[in-house]
């Protein structure tokens, strides 16, 4: 069973966060996705 070819026409960014528990990694990620969505670069997902 063949898989579909991956469409690489859209720009993308992978962001990794490291840090101690309860130091705001999820909040930072949510803020980045919200700003990205407001600028029309992505879709906001509430955490």
Buried (B, 14 or more C-beta within 10 A) or exposed (E): EEEEEEEEEEEEEEEEEEEEEEEEBEEEBBEBBBEBEEEEEBEEEEE
